[in-house]
């Protein structure tokens, strides 16, 4: 599977782990999948988008801008944390955050490790005990 979505029911945090190249198509596919799942649950206190496993990211600036202009995947005031360990991926993630902020959207925090994200949100990896997608696998 190209990505998985896990849930921490105690802290109400969604974590999406991407395991594929970030292309224009995959970004939109993942965005829509998370939005669909989030519309049936919630409220959520925060989200994590973990890009640690992404090694190729031929995503266009136009797609980043278009995604930033969309409604937040998970509504609410909670922090949205993007984990981007590679410098170029970090830059793309910051570009998304800046576009979103300039359009009056919710703030996204970009960090360089999953441990930073966990520390920022005061959660632990084992807290993500529910696999939402793909459903057939346990977290």
Secondary structure, DSSP 8 states (H G I E B T S, - for coil): --EEEEEETTTTEEEEEE-S---HHHHHHHHHHHHHHHHHS---SEEEEE-TT-------HHHHHHHHHS--SS-SSS-EEEE--SHHHHHHHHHHHHHHHHTT---EEEESSHHHHHHHHT--GGG--EEEESTTS--
